[in-house]
């Protein structure tokens, strides 16, 4: 049986293998392992791609969120509003600073942060709101920026939306955004990597300093910092993949449109709810997430796996129901939209190289799983 993976990293590597190999040989000859020309070039190229003034490469996406928060002045004892339906790393970055995560619910259709719920969660100790750009589209940042108190900043978690935009704005434009280049992302490294994006030069400089032990020169430490630098080898990979990202995102959109068409019959029966693109969004389809209403979702995942179909759940448990954040004091029912989504969501295989025949096989297997 030929498996259809949720994400095909082998196919992604095959497209850039020769270019990456040549880049590695060039970098190894120069021994520019930390920083160097490859990192500098990637930062400039990704800033231009994202239509922001500054990109600072860092070690991973979690560090990127933490660094963006620190650059916004968030510290111990502050509160940060975060959606409860996010990967645990978003909340972990808040906790690592010593700040307190304050959770908010998502919208019932797109699963993006509910702007009103976020605004309602803002209090005197709030210093930031972190809208998470989920599944490849952006949360409504403009609904927040004009209504937040002056002491509260927006820090975007853009780990899943490389190349997305909403209403013409991109992550980090007019604010600050963190992204991840984890291998399965639209722009994925060969290990952990991340970046902070912003138009604010002072905040970019502060991020760069904090991520380099507190300074930009050797043995100069202007602020408390730690080590979170982008490796030159990862920059080689990211540069090669960035050159193909626009075409890759277009292929993802085409694949998502094919799924929409193939799933029309199941959607008409009400057994599957198709994903929704929020108004103003240019979606890059990091994930294609349906909702299963006519069967037990976990049973469906098992049946798909038995047929060689990779499927995932992003995410099976909202943050407020995880043991790690039980101390926040929430109970089942506190965030009904996120809890309902966690029971129903199912990510289908989606990557630029997926073929129409593979997608037909996925839909056939899903149809059989729901029928049985």
N, C-alpha and C positions, 0 to 999 in steps of 0.2 A: 504493500500500500504506500503510495506517495503521499507523505504528509504535507499539509498546507499550514505553515507556521503562522502564528499571530503576527510576527515580524520576521522578515527574512534578511538577517544580517549577512549571510553568505552572498546573496545577490547584490547587496549594497557594496560589499567589499570588492566583488569582481569588477565593478564599474570603475573603481579607482585604484586597483591593485598596482598597476605599473607606475602610476603617478606617485603613489605613496612610497613605493619601493625606491624610486629615484630621489624623492624628498628625504627619506630616511638616510640614504647614502650621503646626500649632500650635508645633512645636519651632523651625521656622525663624523664626517671629515672635518667639520668645523668645531665639533664638540660643544655646540651651543645648546646645552641640555636645559638650562634654566633661563628663561627670557630669550633674548636674542632676536635676530631678524625675522624668523618665521613667526614668532609670537607677535612682534610689532606689526608685520604685514597682515596677519589674520585680524588683529584688533581693528586696524583701519578698514579692512575689507568688510568685516561684519558690521561695523558702525555704518558704513555706507549702505550696505544691504538693508539694515534696519532703519535707515533714515534718522539716525541720531548722531550727535556730535562726538560722543565718546563711548568706547567699549573697553572694559578692563577684563582681561582674561584671568580666571581664578581656577582653583583646584577642582571644584564641583559645584553643583547647583545649590546644595544646602548652604555651603559657605557663601554663595552669591546672595542668597536671601539675608543671611546674617549680616554680611558686609553692607548691603543696601540699607538695612535697618540701622546699623551703627552709624553709617554716614548721615542718616537722618536724625541723629541724636537720641535714638531709643536706647535706654539703659535699664539697669536693675530697678524693679518696682514699677516700671511703666506698664501700661496695658496696650495690647495690639489686637485689633479685631481681625479675625481670620475665618474663612468659611469652614464649617465642620466637614464638608465633603471635599477633602483634599488629601494628597499623599501626606503621610505623617511628617515628612521632612519640613514642610512649611511651618508647622507648629513647633517642631523641634528646634528650628532656627531661632524662633522667638524665645523659647525656654532657655536656650543656651546662653542668651544674653543676660538672663535673669529677669526678663520681662514676663508678664502674665498673658497668656492667650485668652482672648474673649471671643467665643464662638458665635457664628451667625449662620442662618439657614440659607439654602440656595433657592433659586427659582424652580418651579415645578416642571417646566418644559425643557429649558436649555441646561439646567443644573449649574448654571453660573451663579456667582454670589448675588443674592438679592440686595440691591442697593439700599432699599428702605430698612431691611433687617440689619444691615451693617450700620446705618446711621442711628438706628434705635439702640445699638449696642455701644455707641460712643459715650464715654463718661468723662469726668474731670481728669482722670489719670491716663486717658487714651493719648497715645503719641503717634500711632500709625494705623492705617487700615490696609490690609493686604488682599486686594482682589486677585483671585487665581484664574488665569486664563486657561480654561479647561478644555481638553480634547481637541484643541486646534483653533479655538475661537476666543475672542477677547471678552472679558467682563466689561460692563458699562462703567468705565472710569469717569467719564464726563458727568454721570449722574451723581458721583461722589464729590468731585473736586470743587464744584460750586457751592456745595452745601455743608462741607465739613468746617468745624471751627479752625481758626488760624493756626492753632498749635498742633493740629493733626495732619500728618503727611500721608500721601498715597505711596505705597511701595508695592510694585506689581510683581507677582510670581508668574513669569512668562516662560516657564520650562517646557510647555507643551504647544507653543504657538509661534515657532520661528518662521517668519514670513507673513504672519497674519496682520490684519489691520481692522480697525473699527471706526467708521465715520471719517476715514482718512488719516487717523492717528495710529502710530505704531507703539509697541511697548517701550516705555522709557522716554518717549517724547513729551516733554513738559513735566516729567516726574523722574522716577528712577525705577528700573526693572531688573530683576534677576532672571537668568535663564540657565538651563542645564543642557549639557551636551552628552548626557548618558547615552550609551550606544544605541538604544532603541528610539531615540528622539528623531524628529525630522532631519535635524543636523546632529549626527551622533559621532562621538569620538571613539577611540579604541580603548576605552577605559573611562574613568571619571574626568570630567572637565566642566567648566561653567564660565559665566561672564556676568558682569553688571553693565547695564546700558543707561545712559542719561545724556541730557543736553547741558547739564550743569557741570561746568569745568571744576569748580571747587569740590563738589561731591565726588566726582571721578578721581580727582587727585587724592582725596581722603581715603577712598576705597583702595586705591593703589598702595597708599602708605600703610594702611592697617593690614593689608594682605601681605606686606613685605616686612613683617616684624616692626611696623610702626614708622617706617621711613623709606625714602626713595633712593638713598645712597648707602653704601656699605658702612656699617657701624654708626649710622646716624638714626636715632630713634626719637621722632618728634611726638608720637602719640603711642599709647599702648596698642600692640598689634599681635599678630600671629602669622603663621606661614600658610598661605593659600595662593600658590602661583600656578599658572598654566604652563605645562611642560612644552618644550619645543617640539617633541615628537607628536604630541597631540595636535599642536598647531598645524603641522604638516598635513595630518589627516583631515582636519577641519577645513583647511584651505581647499583641498582637493574636492571635498564634498560640497563646500559652499558654492563652488562654481557650477554645481549641478542642482542646487536646491530649488531654484525657481522652476525648472522643468520637473523636478521630483514632486513639488507641491501641486503642479498642474496635473500630474499623473494621479496623485491622490484625489484631487477633485473629480477627475473623470471616473475613478474607481468608486468613489462615494455616490456619484450620480448613477452608475450602473447598479449598485446595491439598492438605491432608492427604487429603480425601475423593477428590479428582480423581486423585491420584497413587497410590491404593491398589493399582491393578492393576500399575503399574510396580514398586511396592515389593514386591509379592508375587513378582515374577519375580526379584528381587534385583538388578535393573539400576540401581535408585535406592534410596538410603537416606534416609528422611525425617528431618528435624531432631528432636532430643530436647530436651524441657524438663526441666531438672534439678529434683530434689525441692525443694519449698518455693517455687519461683519463680512470680511473676506476670510473665509474659513480655509485652514490648511490641513484639516483632517489628520491630525496626529493619531486619532482613534476614531473608529466608526462604532458608535455605541447605541444599540437599540435597547428597548425595554421589553421584557418578556412578561405577558399578562395572562397567557392561557395555559401555563404549566409552571412547575417548580423550576426556577432558574438554575439552581445547582444541578438538578437532574439533567437539564438540557446541556449544561457544560460537560457533564460526564458522557452523555451520548455523543456529543460532537467529538470529544476526545477519542472515543472508541472507533470513530470513523476517520480518524487521522486529521481532524480539523482543530487547529489551535484556536482557542477562545480564551478570553480573560475577563476579569471583573475589576473595574477601576472606579470605585474601591468597595470592597465587601463590607466594610465597617466604618461608619462615620467616626471622626476623631473623638467625639464626646462619649462613645461607647467602648473605646479601647481601654484596657487596663492601665496603660501608661498615663492617661489623662483623666482617670476616674476622680482624681482630687479636685477637678474643676467643679464637681458637684452636680453634674447633669444626670438625667434619667431618661429612659426610653420615652419618646413622645415629645421631648423638648424641641426637637427640630424635625418636624414631620416630613417635610419635603425631602430632606437628605436621607432620612430613614427609609422612606418609601422607595427612593431611587436605589439605595444600596441593596434592597431585596430583589430588584427587577432588572438592573442594568446588565448588559452583556456586550463585550467588545468583540467584534468579528475581525478576522484577518484583513489587514489593510497595509499596503506598502506600495511604493511606486512600481515595482516590477510584477505585481499580481496580475494574472491574466483573466480575461472574461470567462474562460472555461473553469478556472479555479473558483471564481466567484459564483458561478452557477452551481458548482459542486458544494460550496459552502451553503448556499440557499437551499439546495435539495436536501442536504443533511439536516439543516435547521427545520425544514418543513416536516421531515420524517420524525425528528425528535419531538416536535410539538404534537404530531398526530398519534404518537405511541405513548 
